[in-house]
Amino acid sequence: MRRLVPLLISAALLSGCETVSNAYDGWFGASPAQKAAELVQFKATATARIVWQGNVGSAERGAFYPAVTGNMVYAAGASGGIAGFTANSGGNQIRFDAGTRLSGGVGAGAGLVLAGTARGEVLAFEPSGKPVWKAQLTGEVLAPPAAADGVVIVRTGDGRIYGLNAADGKQRWVYQRALPALAVRSYAGMVVHRGAVFAGFPGGRLVAIALATGNVGWESVVALPKGATELDRVTDVTSYPVVDGSQVCAVAYQGRVACFDPIRGATLWARDASSIAGMGIDARNVYITDDRSAVQALDRARGASLWKQDKLQGRWASAPLAMGRYVIVGDFEGYVHVLSRDDGAFVARIATDGSAIRVPPVALDLSTFLVQTRNGGVFAISVQ
């Protein structure tokens, strides 16, 4: 915690809640607060190569997530430019301007491309770029909107999640919870799975909400705040939950990682952990990038430690993507590191454009994934 105090000092007032504005930005920023580990040398046992690349403009101080829908990839920059690429080749580019500055990347679904602004606007476009509707919400939209089953789900910085009609943007429901006095500014959104919306919150809570109605299915504790000061008691879920079949898992900063039954919300297991970047999951394990940029693998059935790769300390590694035999993270210099799923050893590394990879890699198929850099580079990379 003491390492991050300089990042936490600067606070901004957001819709009545004092928000620790630099914690998330600092974690994925251009220059780490602690000395970054030098890149270790290793014998490559896999090959990573760039399949295609594009550019959508800088994310500036934001964290811009790309979206994959069908055979299309959509990505955006802070200035408002949105681009669509064919997922398998990067060709057939569609480019249009949102007409305003954007604040958190794009979402895609229900036949729409979706974006949000710091002024609380949600913008919906046809895949060609033609505007469909605009909705005004109560707080800044830092996370990409999501869409499923005719509902657009949007999270705002004032503790609300909205369900909007995908056809016209009209509000169907809203879920709201009070935020603590001090919270980490987060760009994490929600995960939609089998008719439920899963979202983590400040104070270490994970909530399951019915997609159709906004009714709360359950609320569970990932971690409880503890400590003598407000900074010590910051225990926020600042990253996306992960869902895979019989488990939904989340990790809190200065707290725990925990997995729950997705239907009832009952705790399956929990153990101490601290992460801002987030986690990944596959059929065998859950993976965490902790607050020292170590990547850890835990057995998903019991939470037992399997391995820990600590040679990325201070490199502000992204949340991990589990893909086949590999676990993939990006870092603050735009390197992509490929680790063995079995023991965490480095098996491949590839450079992008030299700027930070602030958001998790996104799988395109069984061997290809996507990263978006702070400078707006969009890279499709294969590993074999």
Phi and psi in degrees as a GROMACS rama.xvg file:
@    title "Ramachandran Plot"
@    xaxis  label "Phi"
@    yaxis  label "Psi"
@TYPE xy
-61.646  -30.8539  ARG-2
-62.0321  -30.2393  ARG-3
-97.6283  -1.11719  LEU-4
-55.3169  -44.5892  VAL-5
-57.0895  -31.543  PRO-6
-75.5995  -24.8013  LEU-7
-92.4497  -11.8538  LEU-8
-62.9505  -43.7962  ILE-9
-75.6784  117.821  SER-10
-124.013  147.15  ALA-11
-123.522  151.789  ALA-12
-91.1038  122.914  LEU-13
-129.942  106.698  LEU-14
49.4452  43.8011  SER-15
86.198  -3.96715  GLY-16
-114.829  128.375  CYS-17
-76.5328  119.536  GLU-18
-112.943  134.058  THR-19
-73.9081  95.7199  VAL-20
-77.9909  -21.2369  SER-21
-103.462  -3.98823  ASN-22
-65.5411  -53.3622  ALA-23
-67.5048  -43.8754  TYR-24
-60.249  -42.2202  ASP-25
-65.097  -38.2024  GLY-26
-59.3208  -38.7746  TRP-27
-108.284  17.9571  PHE-28
-76.8278  -177.353  GLY-29
-77.1074  -25.2897  ALA-30
-136.883  117.256  SER-31
-69.9305  153.36  PRO-32
-73.5994  -30.4938  ALA-33
-103.151  159.435  GLN-34
-64.6534  130.462  LYS-35
-80.0097  140.396  ALA-36
-64.2422  142.967  ALA-37
-69.5159  150.417  GLU-38
-66.1091  127.762  LEU-39
-82.8773  150.054  VAL-40
-86.5887  145.495  GLN-41
-155.602  163.217  PHE-42
-89.5682  115.143  LYS-43
-68.4561  132.241  ALA-44
-116.779  4.45925  THR-45
-140.24  164.097  ALA-46
-119.59  124.981  THR-47
-109.183  134.533  ALA-48
-142.904  150.794  ARG-49
-82.1572  120.457  ILE-50
-82.1733  -44.7113  VAL-51
-157.731  163.079  TRP-52
-148.756  155.583  GLN-53
-149.51  -174.05  GLY-54
-147.021  138.855  ASN-55
-123.337  6.22527  VAL-56
97.0187  155.693  GLY-57
-63.0354  146.229  SER-58
-82.696  -9.73438  ALA-59
52.5794  -124.027  GLU-60
-91.4717  2.34195  ARG-61
-86.9898  178.998  GLY-62
-123.944  103.416  ALA-63
-101.341  115.917  PHE-64
-89.8918  135.886  TYR-65
-81.4477  166.537  PRO-66
-129.455  141.79  ALA-67
-119.399  126.744  VAL-68
-141.293  123.134  THR-69
58.889  -127.966  GLY-70
-101.044  22.6901  ASN-71
-121.37  144.292  MET-72
-115.352  129.969  VAL-73
-117.448  139.667  TYR-74
-147.102  158.92  ALA-75
-143.418  162.896  ALA-76
-118.903  168.413  GLY-77
-63.5164  -28.6827  ALA-78
-73.9605  -11.2503  SER-79
113.567  -4.33326  GLY-80
-74.5539  134.885  GLY-81
-124.809  136.171  ILE-82
-130.85  146.643  ALA-83
-117.802  134.437  GLY-84
-125.15  145.96  PHE-85
-69.4928  125.883  THR-86
-61.3695  -36.1227  ALA-87
-84.8844  -15.9  ASN-88
-137.06  -15.1954  SER-89
79.5111  1.54002  GLY-90
-84.8801  -172.449  GLY-91
50.5765  48.4073  ASN-92
-67.219  135.539  GLN-93
-112.035  126.871  ILE-94
-129.565  133.244  ARG-95
-151.611  167.207  PHE-96
-112.182  133.868  ASP-97
-71.9639  -13.8711  ALA-98
82.4005  6.09596  GLY-99
-161.383  164.345  THR-100
-71.7588  143.907  ARG-101
-108.97  161.822  LEU-102
-126.653  -2.31732  SER-103
-166.528  31.4373  GLY-104
82.206  -172.605  GLY-105
-120.233  156.344  VAL-106
-121.433  163.578  GLY-107
-149.116  141.439  ALA-108
159.931  164.029  GLY-109
55.0019  31.0491  ALA-110
74.3401  17.6103  GLY-111
-126.216  153.362  LEU-112
-109.211  128.469  VAL-113
-123.591  144.321  LEU-114
-147.961  162.573  ALA-115
-133.387  164.885  GLY-116
-127.369  165.478  THR-117
-68.1962  -16.6179  ALA-118
-89.8715  7.4868  ARG-119
85.4145  15.1492  GLY-120
-88.0896  141.029  GLU-121
-113.403  126.529  VAL-122
-114.557  129.902  LEU-123
-117.344  133.3  ALA-124
-128.968  153.034  PHE-125
-68.8758  159.5  GLU-126
-56.6202  -23.4354  PRO-127
-77.8793  -12.3838  SER-128
105.078  -3.86219  GLY-129
-71.1513  127.633  LYS-130
-62.6898  140.45  PRO-131
-110.919  -51.1623  VAL-132
-160.344  166.074  TRP-133
-136.032  134.167  LYS-134
-120.673  142.998  ALA-135
-105.186  121.192  GLN-136
-111.137  -174.923  LEU-137
-93.1194  -14.9617  THR-138
-143.136  169.246  GLY-139
-63.5155  145.705  GLU-140
-102.379  99.2933  VAL-141
-92.6649  -27.5328  LEU-142
-99.4526  150.406  ALA-143
-62.8146  135.693  PRO-144
-63.0873  156.756  PRO-145
-124.94  162.815  ALA-146
-147.395  139.3  ALA-147
-164.608  143.338  ALA-148
52.1531  40.7131  ASP-149
77.9459  8.62989  GLY-150
-121.49  132.909  VAL-151
-99.9345  125.946  VAL-152
-108.67  128.345  ILE-153
-132.364  134.79  VAL-154
-108.305  134.144  ARG-155
-114.425  160.483  THR-156
-71.7275  -4.33552  GLY-157
-98.9956  19.8502  ASP-158
88.8677  14.5579  GLY-159
-109.657  148.895  ARG-160
-123.573  128.251  ILE-161
-108.535  142.388  TYR-162
-108.127  117.844  GLY-163
-112.88  150.355  LEU-164
-68.7184  123.453  ASN-165
-64.8445  -24.0604  ALA-166
-74.8794  -37.0969  ALA-167
-138.056  -0.291409  ASP-168
81.0097  3.67794  GLY-169
-73.099  145.884  LYS-170
-70.1818  130.243  GLN-171
-100.696  -38.9112  ARG-172
-159.744  164.507  TRP-173
-143.447  136.339  VAL-174
-111.814  134.235  TYR-175
-136.758  141.047  GLN-176
-139.529  149.042  ARG-177
-68.696  142.322  ALA-178
-100.285  150.252  LEU-179
-68.5213  167.547  PRO-180
-60.7786  -33.4939  ALA-181
-127.198  128.185  LEU-182
-146.37  151.205  ALA-183
-76.8238  131.433  VAL-184
-67.4924  121.357  ARG-185
-126.802  142.477  SER-186
-102.542  10.5946  TYR-187
-79.3008  140.413  ALA-188
-104.265  -140.724  GLY-189
-121.588  159.042  MET-190
-112.776  128.194  VAL-191
-103.113  126.819  VAL-192
-149.774  118.251  HIS-193
50.3227  51.1847  ARG-194
80.0665  7.47701  GLY-195
-122.866  149.119  ALA-196
-110.622  120.438  VAL-197
-106.779  129.685  PHE-198
-145.329  137.835  ALA-199
-95.1596  154.515  GLY-200
-136.213  161.76  PHE-201
-56.1438  151.653  PRO-202
85.9838  3.68778  GLY-203
77.2871  32.3026  GLY-204
-107.794  146.835  ARG-205
-122.331  130.377  LEU-206
-123.818  140.339  VAL-207
-111.459  125.094  ALA-208
-122.589  138.568  ILE-209
-69.0657  126  ALA-210
-61.0106  -40.6035  LEU-211
-73.6487  -34.1109  ALA-212
-120.179  -19.166  THR-213
82.7942  1.72797  GLY-214
-69.0783  144.33  ASN-215
-80.9679  122.415  VAL-216
-80.6695  -47.1215  GLY-217
-161.719  161.796  TRP-218
-134.553  128.654  GLU-219
-128.809  159.535  SER-220
-95.8462  117.561  VAL-221
-79.4316  -47.4969  VAL-222
-154.645  148.343  ALA-223
-101.857  137.123  LEU-224
-60.105  141.897  PRO-225
-153.415  152.631  LYS-226
128.318  168.934  GLY-227
-87.1971  -24.8136  ALA-228
-117.726  164.919  THR-229
-59.7401  -38.5535  GLU-230
-65.983  -40.8573  LEU-231
-63.4294  -28.9645  ASP-232
-91.4284  2.56622  ARG-233
-69.4242  113.343  VAL-234
-135.206  75.3095  THR-235
-108.083  142.439  ASP-236
-85.7788  103.211  VAL-237
-104.057  5.72688  THR-238
-130.583  170.941  SER-239
-66.6425  139.306  TYR-240
-64.4987  165.199  PRO-241
-124.002  141.377  VAL-242
-130.221  133.498  VAL-243
-151.947  99.0512  ASP-244
63.6788  -103.072  GLY-245
-93.3488  6.87302  SER-246
-139.362  144.977  GLN-247
-126.817  131.188  VAL-248
-127.438  152.567  CYS-249
-149.374  158.208  ALA-250
-132.044  142.08  VAL-251
-112.396  147.703  ALA-252
-69.583  132.202  TYR-253
56.4725  37.5684  GLN-254
-144.209  -113.566  GLY-255
-142.662  165.586  ARG-256
-107.352  136.672  VAL-257
-144.182  147.241  ALA-258
-119.409  144.641  CYS-259
-132.999  158.023  PHE-260
-70.2328  124.112  ASP-261
-69.377  -18.69  PRO-262
-87.3456  -48.3899  ILE-263
-101.503  -19.5667  ARG-264
82.2576  7.29409  GLY-265
-68.4677  140.141  ALA-266
-71.8881  126.189  THR-267
-89.8106  -42.3212  LEU-268
-166.492  161.65  TRP-269
-154.134  150.762  ALA-270
-153.514  156.9  ARG-271
-62.3875  137.282  ASP-272
-166.391  163.356  ALA-273
-144.389  123.568  SER-274
-150.185  138.295  SER-275
-101.544  -36.3485  ILE-276
-67.6078  -45.9751  ALA-277
123.329  -161.45  GLY-278
-146.4  169.975  MET-279
-136.801  173.583  GLY-280
-151.338  148.921  ILE-281
-141.511  -167.299  ASP-282
-68.1668  -18.9299  ALA-283
-107.6  -41.3232  ARG-284
-135.479  166.871  ASN-285
-113.216  150.371  VAL-286
-128.354  137.809  TYR-287
-129.168  138.072  ILE-288
-98.9691  112.243  THR-289
-83.7088  -178.55  ASP-290
-76.5771  3.36979  ASP-291
-110.201  10.385  ARG-292
69.9802  17.2985  SER-293
-79.5364  138.362  ALA-294
-99.3933  126.158  VAL-295
-121.378  145.445  GLN-296
-112.789  132.382  ALA-297
-123.239  143.545  LEU-298
-65.4894  124.732  ASP-299
-73.0146  -16.3148  ARG-300
-79.5998  -35.7545  ALA-301
-128.108  -15.1477  ARG-302
85.2609  8.71375  GLY-303
-68.8586  143.608  ALA-304
-69.4694  134.477  SER-305
-110.787  -46.5996  LEU-306
-160.614  165.303  TRP-307
-143.615  125.694  LYS-308
-104.971  105.887  GLN-309
-107.184  15.4095  ASP-310
-88.0516  9.52158  LYS-311
-110.366  17.8734  LEU-312
-55.7949  132.261  GLN-313
76.7866  2.22393  GLY-314
-94.879  8.66309  ARG-315
50.2966  53.3215  TRP-316
-63.4304  145.195  ALA-317
-73.8083  173.666  SER-318
-60.2669  148.402  ALA-319
-82.5477  148.338  PRO-320
-108.964  122.936  LEU-321
-90.8206  123.797  ALA-322
-144.833  102.436  MET-323
62.2485  -123.925  GLY-324
-84.2209  2.88388  ARG-325
-124.971  158.141  TYR-326
-125.398  128.799  VAL-327
-122.649  132.828  ILE-328
-135.588  154.203  VAL-329
-106.83  167.722  GLY-330
-134.271  -176.296  ASP-331
-72.6482  -13.0929  PHE-332
-103.387  11.4526  GLU-333
81.414  10.742  GLY-334
-81.512  144.776  TYR-335
-109.148  125.08  VAL-336
-108.776  130.077  HIS-337
-109.758  121.316  VAL-338
-110.589  154.127  LEU-339
-73.4095  133.115  SER-340
-64.8674  -24.8797  ARG-341
-77.4833  -39.5523  ASP-342
-139.917  1.84908  ASP-343
80.6442  3.11771  GLY-344
-67.422  147.23  ALA-345
-67.6365  131.813  PHE-346
-121.174  -19.0014  VAL-347
-162.361  158.703  ALA-348
-150.595  144.178  ARG-349
-145.745  143.107  ILE-350
-92.4562  151.072  ALA-351
-111.758  -111.218  THR-352
-110.059  9.99845  ASP-353
87.6575  -3.70064  GLY-354
-106.268  162.328  SER-355
-61.8964  140.731  ALA-356
-98.07  101.846  ILE-357
-94.2031  -18.4848  ARG-358
-120.11  159.855  VAL-359
-62.5113  146.486  PRO-360
-59.3156  152.609  PRO-361
-121.79  128.78  VAL-362
-70.9594  136.432  ALA-363
-102.141  -39.0758  LEU-364
-153.911  -162.186  ASP-365
-69.4622  -17.2775  LEU-366
-133.129  2.81359  SER-367
-128.254  139.322  THR-368
-136.981  170.385  PHE-369
-124.108  137.994  LEU-370
-128.791  147.96  VAL-371
-120.907  130.838  GLN-372
-97.5714  167.295  THR-373
-60.3906  -34.0102  ARG-374
-80.5353  1.12787  ASN-375
96.1175  7.15027  GLY-376
-72.4399  136.655  GLY-377
-117.503  118.01  VAL-378
-124.459  124.409  PHE-379
-95.4386  123.507  ALA-380
-126.681  135.147  ILE-381
-108.601  150.438  SER-382
-128.101  129.168  VAL-383
